[in-house]
Amino acid sequence: MKKLIVHQPIRALLRQGLYPEALQASTSASPLNPFLTNQTYALFLKSGHRLDPFLASAVISQFAKLGLFYHALQFLNDTPDRDTVSYNALIAGLARSCRPGPVFDLFDRLRHVGLRPDAFTLSSLVKACDGLEENEIAHGVCLRLGLGYGGFVVSGLVENYMRNGAVGSAEKCFRECFVVDNVVWTAMVSGYVWSCEFEKGREVFVEMRGLGLELNEFSLTAVLGALFDEKEGEQVHGVGVKMGFLWGCSVHLSNAIMNMYSRCGNKQNAAKVFDEITDPDVVSWTERIGAASDGVEALELFKILHSGDLKVNEYTIINVLSAILGLGMLNPGKQIQALCQKLGYLRVVSVGNVLISMYGKCEQIGDARSIFDDMLCRDSVSWNSLIAGYSENGIVTQALEVLRCMRDISLQPNGYTLASLLEVASNLNSPRLAMQIHSHVIKIGFMVDDRVVACLIVTYGKCNRIDESKRIFYDINKINLVLLNAMATSFVRSGCHADAINLFHISRGLKLEVDSSTFSTVLKACGAITELEQGRVIHSLALKTGFDQGSFVESAIIDVYCKCGSIGDAEKVFRHASTNNLASWNAMVMGYAQHGFHDEVSEVFNKMSKFGVKPDHITYLGVLTSCCHAGLFKEAFSYLNSMFERDELMPHIEHYACMVDLLSRLGLLEEAKRTIDQMPICPDAHIWQILLSACNIHKNMDMGRVAAQKLLELEPDNESAYILLSNLYASAGMWSAVGKVRKEMKEKIVYKEPGSSWLQVGGLLHYFLADDKSHRDSREIHTELIRLYRQMSVTSKLENDGPSLMIYDL
């Protein structure tokens, strides 16, 4: 047969009588045209030519690629001298279309006519296998025929076993059919990554290198999926650069490197790798969106991708939605949902799941429920996301109802969902709900999940059930870092600050691991009880262990020194802190505000903009607190306007509380009441208590009654409301009203908690309670307090005949 000239028109070949050449040319036409092939084949037969196996294979392969398997089989049957290559062409096409039944039937027919399958036949047979049983049959066939057929057969078997979760069978196949081929070893590494057995994947790669097998971009891509240590990932990256795989010739390796850097938290390096790709594909863009610094950048990258020639896929959608989760970006989220509707991705379960989470985070739980209800297929993540959405929005009843429905269809909540439910119990300060969830956790066997156990410990602590937290903690056989931090947090949240400090020192003595979270929690405990010496000790330990550089630890150290009155030490730490560490700036602002250093507060606030640090809600809370203490009415309102207009921050209820407090301190009670009425947020008990306290000081009976009524509506057992109202009546000489308030307190069993304070002298903490005479120097202390009280009375010219009928701590 003459050598085919591909570019020569088929018609010209037919005119010259080159029928075999014309038929072969028709199978190579681009795009493939079965009609042209059929016409050429008819002329071929009419000319009296017979199909030889090679030409038949080319025709069969073309029809198989087009999915025209009936025509392909007809050509195979018409071939008089069929050989293994002819069968392979049809078997390969069927395998690509994932049709294991016809593949096995044709394989049996091949053997029945006396032909011997070769490596290509077996490779296609293995590729066609979908389930574990089919793969085991194919494995058995390979064993009977002998496995000297090259790496593609073994790698296919290994991949199928791993994909079906049969890790043991894959390992047995790999070891028994030992083939020194990088394809097989790469398949094993990929299989371990697929099965999340990353350490084993690394070990196989190391063994592979020890055998001297040549590395290629596929083996490097495979091992990158097993790496969570950035230094190891950088080494593989370096090998890829050294071997020349990254200069525009291996996009999938570059994508794997980007994924590794993102997984290790180095998004900047991931972005650099993307910038070096000559022609990024949609996977490259998807990884780059996942490595975006924030939701805004992710959206910009998504817009660029969507406006180009590449089509976004479901993973791109998931990455961009994940980037804007929790940022309140509702409109972009809705636009992406509309795009999903257009592209048909709403049928993808994982896309629906992330949309449920997005709407839940945006407080649009109704839209989240609509997405859930419209999903044709749901998995456990779908249910868990909806439960988490209800939980995060405080809709406990619905969250528990969805949990019940989930259990009815034999699905169980995951650790994330249980943690969300416990967070709700914590926020509601509901020990009863915490106990219900605890019972459920025990029932479904989640007490082995450290994250859930840690949430239980913290929740009980916040619900003032510290004994329950301690019981759970001390019943654990092996204490780890997560549980240690949870117990320390529980102590701090329940006010057991000394216990948190003791736990830290015990853990150090037992050589237990600690981290920056441990240090920041214990430093917070030191600040809460003004334990300056302990704060210094823990600060020095943080310096020795290298944990002093984290933003939370730096801010916690500053906070300790500020609360303990050591402003100079706080300033030293602040000067050496990272300039872009917002937490440290906030700690310094709050510290100065607590000590009444308003000029320093203003100076730090103004420096923030010079260093490019944008203030947040905490910064403005510190500034407003400082204005409140200094009585600076106009300046406070200026800052409040700046918060909204310049920095686009919506004031929280704490900021409005500062403004009400400021107006109340200045005696502007009408303006304070007007501010409360005009707030876009429903006032809480704290704000009404501020107003009631001010009415008590300024003797405003009418407004005081209103404030007390509002306060008791929100917190019927609030002792301060009764005490302040009683004192207000007493100051006006309304003794019958005083008696009614005290009677109501007794009926409702409301008692005033005795005032308390503490003082550190010579490394010892001295605790004091009102009317407590247990201290060894109590007589001298009370004598001095009475002297100071009398001096205050004279200085302020107090003339009040009824102070003894008010409720005071002496």
C-alpha positions in Angstrom: 0.0 0.0 0.0 1.3 3.4 -0.9 2.1 5.9 1.8 -1.0 8.1 2.4 -0.5 11.8 1.8 -2.9 13.2 4.5 -3.4 16.6 2.9 -4.5 15.2 -0.5 -8.2 15.4 -1.0 -10.1 12.2 -0.7 -11.9 12.7 -4.0 -8.6 12.9 -5.8 -7.5 9.7 -4.2 -10.6 8.0 -5.4 -10.1 9.2 -9.0 -6.7 7.7 -8.9 -8.1 4.4 -7.8 -6.4 4.6 -4.4 -9.4 3.2 -2.6 -7.6 1.9 0.6 -5.8 5.3 0.9 -9.1 7.2 0.5 -10.8 5.1 3.2 -7.9 5.6 5.6 -8.0 9.3 4.9 -11.7 9.5 5.6 -11.0 8.1 9.1 -8.5 10.9 9.7 -10.7 13.7 8.5 -11.2 16.6 10.9 -13.9 16.9 12.1 -14.7 13.2 12.0 -17.5 12.5 9.4 -19.1 9.1 9.5 -21.2 9.8 6.4 -18.0 10.5 4.4 -16.5 7.2 5.7 -19.6 5.2 4.8 -19.6 6.6 1.3 -15.9 5.9 0.9 -16.4 2.4 2.3 -19.2 1.7 -0.3 -16.9 2.7 -3.1 -14.1 0.7 -1.6 -16.2 -2.5 -1.6 -17.6 -1.8 -5.1 -14.0 -1.6 -6.4 -13.5 -5.2 -5.3 -11.1 -4.5 -2.4 -11.2 -6.4 0.9 -10.7 -4.9 4.3 -7.4 -5.8 5.9 -7.1 -5.8 9.7 -5.1 -2.5 9.8 -7.5 -0.5 7.7 -10.5 -2.1 9.5 -9.1 -1.0 12.8 -8.8 2.6 11.7 -12.5 2.6 10.5 -13.7 0.8 13.7 -11.8 3.3 15.9 -13.4 6.3 14.1 -16.9 5.0 14.6 -16.2 4.1 18.2 -14.9 7.6 18.9 -18.2 9.0 17.6 -20.2 6.5 19.8 -21.5 4.7 16.7 -20.8 1.3 18.1 -23.3 -0.6 15.9 -21.5 0.6 12.7 -18.1 -0.2 14.4 -19.3 -3.8 15.1 -20.6 -4.1 11.6 -17.2 -3.2 10.2 -15.6 -5.7 12.6 -17.9 -8.5 11.4 -17.2 -7.6 7.7 -13.4 -7.9 8.3 -12.4 -11.3 7.0 -9.0 -11.5 8.7 -9.8 -10.1 12.1 -7.0 -9.9 14.6 -6.4 -8.6 18.1 -5.8 -5.0 16.8 -9.3 -5.0 15.2 -11.0 -6.1 18.4 -8.9 -3.6 20.4 -10.2 -0.7 18.4 -13.8 -1.4 19.4 -13.0 -2.5 23.0 -11.1 0.8 23.6 -14.0 2.8 22.3 -16.5 1.0 24.5 -14.2 1.4 27.5 -14.0 5.1 26.9 -17.8 5.2 27.0 -17.8 3.3 30.3 -19.7 0.3 29.0 -18.2 -2.6 31.0 -20.9 -5.2 29.9 -20.2 -5.0 26.1 -16.5 -4.7 26.8 -16.4 -8.0 28.7 -18.7 -9.6 26.0 -16.3 -8.6 23.2 -13.3 -9.7 25.3 -14.9 -13.2 25.7 -15.6 -13.3 21.9 -12.0 -12.4 21.1 -10.7 -15.3 23.2 -13.4 -17.6 21.9 -12.2 -17.2 18.3 -8.7 -18.1 19.4 -7.1 -14.7 19.5 -4.8 -13.7 22.4 -5.4 -10.4 24.2 -2.4 -8.1 24.4 -1.4 -5.4 26.9 -3.7 -2.9 25.1 -6.7 -5.2 25.3 -6.1 -5.7 29.1 -5.6 -2.0 29.6 -8.9 -1.2 27.9 -10.6 -4.0 29.9 -9.4 -2.6 33.2 -10.3 1.0 32.1 -13.9 -0.2 31.5 -14.4 -1.4 35.0 -16.6 0.7 37.1 -17.4 -1.3 40.3 -15.2 -3.4 42.6 -16.6 -6.7 41.4 -15.8 -5.9 37.7 -12.3 -4.9 38.7 -11.7 -8.1 40.6 -12.9 -10.1 37.5 -10.4 -8.2 35.3 -7.7 -8.7 37.9 -8.4 -12.5 37.8 -8.2 -12.5 34.0 -4.8 -10.7 34.2 -3.5 -13.2 36.7 -4.5 -16.1 34.5 -2.9 -14.6 31.4 0.2 -13.4 33.2 1.0 -9.8 34.1 4.0 -9.2 31.8 1.9 -6.5 30.0 3.4 -3.3 31.3 2.5 -0.7 33.8 -0.8 0.6 32.4 -2.6 -2.6 33.3 -1.4 -2.7 36.9 -1.9 1.1 37.3 -5.5 0.7 36.0 -6.2 -2.1 38.5 -4.7 -0.1 41.4 -6.7 3.1 40.5 -9.9 1.1 40.3 -9.4 -0.6 43.7 -8.5 2.8 45.3 -11.5 4.5 43.7 -13.8 1.8 45.1 -12.3 2.1 48.6 -10.5 -1.3 48.5 -7.1 0.1 49.7 -6.0 -3.4 50.9 -6.7 -5.0 47.5 -4.8 -2.2 45.7 -1.8 -2.6 48.0 -1.8 -6.4 47.4 -2.0 -5.9 43.6 0.8 -3.4 43.7 3.1 -5.6 45.8 2.3 -8.9 44.1 2.6 -7.6 40.6 5.8 -5.6 41.4 6.5 -3.5 38.3 9.4 -1.0 38.2 7.4 1.5 36.2 6.8 5.1 37.1 3.2 4.9 35.8 2.3 2.2 38.4 4.1 3.9 41.3 2.4 7.2 40.4 -0.9 5.5 40.4 -0.2 4.2 43.9 0.7 7.6 45.2 -2.5 9.1 43.6 -4.6 6.3 45.0 -3.4 7.0 48.6 -4.2 10.7 48.1 -7.6 9.7 46.8 -8.1 7.6 49.9 -6.8 10.4 52.2 -3.9 8.3 53.4 -1.4 11.0 52.7 1.5 9.7 54.8 1.5 6.4 52.9 1.4 8.4 49.6 4.6 10.2 50.7 6.3 7.0 51.7 5.6 5.4 48.3 7.0 8.5 46.5 10.1 8.3 48.7 10.5 4.6 47.9 9.9 5.4 44.2 12.8 7.8 44.2 15.0 5.3 46.0 14.4 2.8 43.1 15.8 5.5 40.8 12.5 5.7 38.8 12.4 8.8 36.5 10.1 11.5 37.8 7.7 13.3 35.4 5.0 15.9 35.8 2.4 13.3 36.6 4.4 11.8 39.6 5.1 15.3 40.9 1.4 16.2 40.6 0.4 13.0 42.4 2.7 13.6 45.4 1.8 17.2 45.8 -1.7 16.1 46.7 -0.2 14.3 49.8 1.8 17.3 51.1 0.6 19.6 53.9 4.0 20.8 54.8 5.0 23.9 52.8 8.7 23.1 53.0 8.2 19.7 51.4 5.9 21.3 48.8 8.6 23.8 48.0 11.1 21.0 47.4 8.8 19.4 44.9 8.2 22.8 43.3 11.9 23.2 42.9 12.2 19.7 41.3 9.5 20.8 38.8 11.4 24.0 38.0 14.7 22.2 37.7 13.3 19.6 35.3 11.7 22.2 33.1 8.1 21.1 33.6 6.8 24.6 34.6 7.8 26.7 31.6 4.4 26.6 29.9 4.4 22.9 29.2 2.6 21.4 32.2 -0.4 23.4 33.3 -1.7 20.6 35.5 1.5 20.5 37.5 1.3 24.2 38.0 -2.3 23.8 39.2 -1.2 21.2 41.7 1.5 23.5 43.0 -1.0 26.3 43.4 -3.4 23.9 45.3 -0.5 22.8 47.6 0.4 26.4 48.5 -3.2 27.3 49.2 -3.7 24.2 51.3 -0.6 25.2 53.3 -2.0 28.8 53.8 0.5 30.6 51.5 -1.8 32.2 49.1 0.8 34.7 47.9 3.0 31.9 46.5 -0.1 30.4 44.9 -0.8 33.7 43.1 2.9 33.9 42.0 2.6 30.4 40.4 -0.6 31.5 38.6 1.1 34.6 37.2 3.9 32.4 35.7 1.4 30.2 33.7 1.5 31.1 30.0 -1.9 29.8 29.1 -4.0 29.1 32.3 -6.9 26.7 31.9 -10.2 26.8 34.0 -8.6 24.7 36.7 -5.8 27.3 37.0 -8.3 30.1 37.4 -10.3 28.0 39.9 -7.2 27.5 42.0 -6.3 31.2 41.8 -9.8 32.2 43.0 -9.4 29.8 45.9 -6.1 31.5 46.7 -7.7 35.0 46.7 -6.7 37.2 49.6 -10.4 38.1 50.3 -13.9 37.8 48.8 -13.5 41.1 46.8 -10.5 39.8 45.0 -12.1 36.4 44.4 -15.1 38.2 42.8 -12.8 40.3 40.5 -11.0 37.2 39.3 -14.3 35.4 38.7 -15.5 38.3 36.6 -12.3 38.2 34.5 -12.6 34.5 33.9 -16.3 34.6 33.1 -15.8 37.4 30.6 -13.2 35.4 28.7 -13.4 32.3 26.4 -13.1 29.7 29.2 -16.2 28.2 30.7 -16.5 28.2 34.5 -17.2 24.8 36.1 -18.9 23.8 39.3 -15.6 23.9 41.2 -15.0 27.5 40.2 -18.5 28.3 41.5 -17.8 26.6 44.8 -14.5 28.4 45.2 -15.9 31.9 44.6 -18.9 31.3 46.8 -16.7 29.9 49.6 -14.5 33.0 49.4 -17.5 35.3 50.1 -19.0 33.2 52.8 -19.5 35.2 56.0 -18.8 38.5 54.3 -22.4 39.5 53.9 -22.0 39.8 50.1 -25.7 38.9 49.3 -26.1 40.5 45.9 -23.0 38.9 44.3 -24.1 35.6 45.8 -27.5 36.0 44.1 -25.9 36.8 40.8 -23.8 33.7 41.0 -26.9 31.7 41.8 -28.5 33.0 38.6 -25.4 32.0 36.7 -25.7 28.5 38.2 -29.3 28.3 37.1 -28.3 29.3 33.5 -25.4 26.8 33.4 -27.3 24.0 35.0 -25.1 23.7 38.1 -27.9 24.0 40.6 -28.3 20.2 40.0 -24.8 19.7 41.4 -25.1 18.8 45.1 -21.9 20.5 46.3 -23.0 23.8 44.6 -26.4 23.7 46.3 -24.6 23.0 49.6 -22.4 26.1 49.4 -25.4 28.2 48.4 -27.2 27.1 51.5 -24.2 28.1 53.6 -23.9 31.4 51.8 -27.5 32.4 52.4 -27.3 31.2 56.0 -24.2 33.4 56.6 -26.1 36.3 55.0 -29.0 35.8 57.4 -31.3 34.9 54.5 -32.3 31.6 56.0 -35.5 31.5 53.9 -33.5 31.5 50.7 -31.2 28.8 52.2 -34.3 26.7 52.9 -35.6 27.3 49.3 -32.3 26.0 47.8 -32.5 23.0 50.1 -36.1 22.2 49.2 -35.4 22.5 45.4 -32.4 20.1 45.5 -33.3 16.9 43.7 -30.5 15.1 45.5 -29.1 15.8 48.9 -26.2 14.5 50.9 -25.4 14.7 54.6 -23.6 18.0 53.9 -26.8 19.5 52.6 -28.7 18.7 55.9 -25.7 19.8 58.0 -25.4 23.1 56.2 -29.1 23.9 56.7 -28.9 23.0 60.4 -25.8 25.2 60.8 -27.7 28.0 59.0 -30.6 27.8 61.4 -28.2 27.6 64.4 -26.1 30.6 63.3 -29.3 32.6 63.0 -30.6 31.6 66.4 -33.6 29.6 65.1 -33.1 26.7 67.4 -36.5 25.1 67.0 -36.1 24.7 63.3 -32.5 23.5 63.6 -33.6 20.8 66.0 -36.6 19.9 63.7 -34.3 19.5 60.7 -31.9 17.4 62.9 -34.9 15.1 63.7 -35.9 14.8 60.0 -32.3 14.0 59.2 -32.2 11.2 61.7 -35.5 9.8 60.4 -33.8 9.1 57.0 -30.8 7.5 58.8 -28.4 10.4 58.3 -26.3 11.7 61.1 -25.0 15.2 61.8 -21.3 15.9 61.5 -19.0 17.5 63.9 -19.4 20.9 62.3 -23.2 20.8 62.8 -23.0 19.7 66.4 -20.5 22.4 67.0 -22.9 25.0 65.5 -25.8 23.7 67.7 -23.6 24.0 70.8 -22.7 27.5 69.8 -26.4 28.3 69.8 -26.7 26.9 73.3 -23.7 28.9 74.3 -25.1 32.2 72.9 -28.5 31.6 74.5 -26.8 30.7 77.8 -29.0 27.6 77.8 -27.5 24.7 79.8 -30.7 22.7 79.2 -30.1 22.8 75.4 -26.5 22.0 75.9 -27.4 18.9 77.9 -29.8 17.8 75.2 -27.1 18.1 72.5 -24.6 16.4 74.8 -27.0 13.5 75.2 -27.4 13.3 71.4 -23.6 13.5 71.0 -23.1 10.5 73.3 -25.9 8.5 71.6 -24.4 8.8 68.1 -20.8 8.2 69.2 -19.3 11.7 68.7 -17.5 11.8 72.1 -14.4 10.7 70.2 -14.5 13.8 68.0 -12.1 16.3 69.7 -13.8 19.3 68.1 -17.3 18.3 69.4 -15.9 17.5 72.9 -14.0 20.9 72.9 -17.3 22.7 72.0 -19.1 20.9 74.8 -16.4 22.0 77.4 -16.6 25.6 76.2 -20.4 25.7 76.1 -20.8 24.4 79.6 -18.3 27.0 80.8 -20.2 29.8 79.2 -23.4 28.5 80.6 -21.9 28.6 84.1 -21.7 24.9 84.4 -18.0 24.7 84.9 -18.2 21.5 87.0 -19.6 19.7 83.9 -16.8 21.1 81.8 -14.3 19.8 84.3 -15.9 16.4 84.5 -15.8 16.0 80.7 -12.2 17.3 80.5 -10.8 15.1 83.3 -12.6 12.0 82.0 -10.6 12.2 78.8 -7.8 9.6 78.6 -5.5 11.6 76.4 -5.4 15.4 76.7 -4.4 17.2 73.5 -3.9 20.8 72.5 -7.5 21.3 71.3 -9.0 20.0 74.5 -6.5 21.9 76.7 -7.4 25.2 74.9 -11.1 24.4 75.3 -10.8 23.9 79.1 -8.7 27.1 79.5 -11.4 29.0 77.5 -14.1 27.5 79.6 -12.4 28.6 82.8 -12.1 32.2 81.4 -15.7 32.4 80.2 -17.0 31.2 83.5 -14.9 33.7 85.4 -12.5 31.0 86.9 -9.5 33.0 85.8 -7.1 31.6 88.5 -8.0 28.1 87.4 -7.1 28.9 83.8 -3.7 30.2 84.9 -3.1 27.1 87.1 -4.1 24.8 84.2 -1.5 26.5 82.0 1.3 25.9 84.5 0.2 22.3 85.0 0.2 21.6 81.3 3.7 23.1 81.1 4.8 20.8 83.9 3.3 17.8 82.1 5.1 18.8 78.9 1.8 19.2 77.1 1.8 21.1 73.8 0.7 24.7 73.9 0.2 27.2 71.1 -0.6 30.9 70.5 -4.3 30.3 71.4 -3.3 28.9 74.8 -1.1 31.9 75.5 -3.7 34.4 74.4 -6.4 32.7 76.6 -4.3 32.6 79.7 -3.1 36.2 79.2 -6.7 37.2 79.0 -7.2 35.5 82.4 -4.3 37.4 83.9 -5.8 40.7 82.6 -9.2 39.9 84.0 -7.9 39.6 87.6 -5.0 42.1 87.1 -2.4 39.4 87.8 0.6 41.5 86.6 3.3 39.2 87.9 1.7 36.1 86.3 1.3 38.2 83.1 5.0 38.9 83.1 5.9 35.3 83.6 3.6 34.1 80.7 4.9 36.9 78.5 8.5 35.7 79.1 7.4 32.1 78.3 5.8 33.4 75.0 9.1 35.1 74.2 11.1 31.9 74.9 8.8 29.6 72.8 8.4 32.1 69.9 4.7 32.5 70.4 4.9 36.2 71.1 4.7 37.2 67.4 1.1 36.2 66.7 -1.5 39.0 66.4 -3.7 37.6 69.2 -0.8 37.0 71.6 0.6 40.5 71.0 -2.7 42.1 71.6 -3.3 39.9 74.7 0.1 41.0 76.2 -0.7 44.6 75.6 -4.2 44.1 77.1 -2.7 42.5 80.3 -0.3 45.4 80.9 -3.0 48.0 80.3 -5.5 46.3 82.6 -2.8 46.0 85.3 -2.0 49.7 85.0 1.4 49.1 83.4 0.9 51.4 80.4 4.6 51.8 79.9 5.1 48.0 79.4 2.1 48.0 77.1 3.6 50.8 75.0 7.0 48.9 74.7 5.2 45.7 73.4 3.1 47.9 71.0 6.2 49.6 69.5 7.7 46.2 68.6 4.4 44.7 67.4 3.7 44.3 63.6 2.5 47.5 62.2 -0.3 45.8 60.2 -1.6 43.9 63.3 -5.0 45.5 63.9 -5.6 43.5 67.1 -2.5 45.2 68.7 -3.7 48.7 67.6 -7.1 47.9 69.1 -5.6 46.7 72.4 -3.6 49.9 72.7 -6.7 52.1 71.9 -8.8 50.2 74.5 -6.0 50.4 77.1 -5.6 54.2 76.8 -9.4 54.6 76.9 -9.7 52.5 80.1 -7.1 54.8 81.8 -8.7 58.0 80.5 -5.8 59.0 78.2 -8.0 60.5 75.5 -5.2 62.4 73.8 -3.2 59.2 73.4 -6.3 57.4 72.0 -6.7 60.1 69.4 -3.0 59.9 68.5 -3.0 56.1 68.0 -6.3 56.3 66.0 -4.8 58.9 63.7 -1.6 56.9 63.2 -3.6 53.9 62.0 -4.5 55.5 58.7 -0.8 56.6 58.2 0.2 52.9 58.5 -2.6 51.8 56.2 -4.5 50.0 59.0 -8.2 50.3 58.7 -10.1 50.6 62.0 -12.9 48.1 62.8 -15.8 48.0 65.2 -13.5 47.4 68.2 -11.3 50.4 67.3 -14.3 52.7 67.2 -15.7 51.2 70.4 -12.4 52.2 72.2 -12.5 55.7 70.7 -16.1 56.3 71.7 -15.5 54.9 75.2 -12.6 57.4 75.6 -14.9 60.2 74.5 -17.5 59.0 76.9 -15.0 59.1 79.9 -13.8 62.5 78.8 -17.3 63.9 78.3 -16.5 64.9 74.6 -20.0 65.0 73.1 -19.2 66.7 69.7 -16.1 64.6 69.1 -17.9 61.4 69.9 -20.6 62.1 67.3 -17.9 63.1 64.8 -16.3 59.6 65.3 -19.7 57.9 64.9 -20.3 59.6 61.6 -16.8 58.8 60.4 -17.4 55.2 61.3 -20.4 55.0 59.0 -19.3 57.4 56.2 -15.5 57.0 55.9 -15.0 53.3 56.9 -18.5 52.0 55.9 -19.0 50.3 59.2 -22.5 49.9 60.6 -22.5 50.8 64.4 -23.3 47.9 66.7 -25.4 48.1 69.8 -22.2 48.7 71.9 -21.4 51.9 70.0 -24.9 53.2 70.6 -24.6 52.2 74.3 -21.5 54.5 74.5 -23.4 57.4 73.0 -26.3 56.9 75.5 -23.8 56.6 78.3 -22.1 59.8 77.2 -25.4 61.8 77.0 -26.5 60.4 80.3 -23.2 61.4 82.1 -23.7 64.9 80.8 -27.3 65.0 82.2 -28.8 65.1 78.7 -31.4 62.5 79.5 -33.9 63.6 76.8 -31.3 63.4 74.1 -30.2 60.0 75.5 -33.8 58.7 75.3 -34.2 60.2 71.8 -31.0 58.3 70.7 -32.5 55.1 72.0 -35.8 55.6 70.2 -34.0 56.4 66.9 -31.6 53.5 67.0 -31.8 51.1 64.0 -31.2 48.3 66.4 -33.5 47.1 69.2 -32.0 48.4 72.5 -30.9 45.7 74.9 -31.1 45.5 78.7 -27.6 47.2 79.1 -28.7 50.4 77.4 -31.9 50.7 79.5 -29.8 50.0 82.6 -27.5 52.9 81.6 -30.5 55.2 81.3 -32.0 54.0 84.6 -28.7 54.6 86.4 -28.5 58.1 85.0 -32.1 58.8 86.0 -31.2 57.7 89.5 -28.3 60.2 89.6 -30.2 63.1 88.1 -33.5 62.3 90.0 -35.6 61.9 86.8 -38.5 59.9 88.2 -40.7 59.6 85.0 -38.0 58.6 82.7 -36.5 56.3 85.4 -39.8 54.4 85.6 -39.9 53.9 81.8 -36.3 52.7 81.8 -36.9 50.3 84.7 -40.1 48.9 83.0 -38.2 48.3 79.7 -35.3 46.7 81.5 -37.5 44.3 83.5 -39.4 43.3 80.4 -36.1 42.2 78.9 -34.6 40.7 82.1 -37.3 40.1 84.8 -34.7 38.9 87.3 -32.2 41.7 86.8 -31.2 42.7 90.4 -29.8 46.0 89.3 -33.1 47.2 87.9 -34.8 46.6 91.3 -32.0 48.2 93.3 -31.7 51.3 91.0 -35.5 51.8 91.0 -35.6 51.4 94.8 -32.9 54.0 95.3 -34.7 56.3 92.8 -37.9 56.1 94.9 -35.9 56.5 98.1 -34.1 59.7 96.9 -37.6 61.1 96.2 -38.9 60.1 99.6 -41.4 57.7 98.1 -41.1 55.1 100.9 -44.2 53.1 100.1 -42.9 52.6 96.6 -39.5 51.5 98.0 -41.4 48.9 100.2 -43.3 47.6 97.1 -40.0 47.2 95.2 -38.3 45.4 98.0 -41.4 43.2 98.5 -41.4 42.3 94.8 -37.7 41.4 95.1 -38.4 39.0 97.9 -41.4 37.4 96.1 -39.3 36.8 93.0 -36.3 35.7 95.1 -34.1 38.4 93.6 -31.1 39.2 95.8 -28.3 41.7 95.3 -25.0 40.1 94.7 -22.5 41.5 97.2 -20.0 43.9 95.6 -16.5 42.4 95.2 -13.0 43.6 94.4 -9.4 42.3 94.5 -6.0 43.8 94.9 -2.5 42.3 94.3 0.2 43.1 96.9 3.6 41.5 97.0 2.4 38.7 94.6 -0.6 37.8 96.7 -4.2 38.4 95.6 -6.5 39.9 98.3 -10.2 39.4 97.7 -12.9 41.6 99.2 -16.7 41.2 99.5 -19.1 43.8 100.8 -19.8 43.4 104.6 -17.0 40.7 104.7 -14.9 40.9 107.9 -12.9 37.7 107.2 -9.7 39.7 106.1 -7.2 40.0 108.9 -7.0 43.8 108.4 -10.8 44.3 108.0 -11.2 46.7 110.9 -8.5 49.1 109.6 -9.9 48.8 106.1 -13.5 49.6 107.1 -12.3 52.5 109.3 -10.5 54.0 106.3 -13.5 53.4 104.0 -15.8 55.3 106.5 -13.2 58.2 106.6 -13.1 58.4 102.8 -16.9 58.3 102.6 -17.3 61.1 105.0 -14.7 63.2 103.2 -16.5 62.6 99.9 -19.8 63.7 101.5 -18.3 66.9 102.8 -16.5 67.7 99.5 -19.6 67.2 97.4 -21.9 68.9 100.0 -24.3 65.9 100.0 -27.5 66.8 101.9 -29.7 63.7 101.9 -31.6 62.5 104.9 -32.4 59.1 103.6 -29.2 57.4 102.4 -29.6 54.6 105.0 -32.8 53.5 103.3 -31.0 53.1 99.9 -29.3 49.8 99.0 -25.5 50.4 99.2 -22.4 48.2 99.7 -20.4 49.3 102.7 
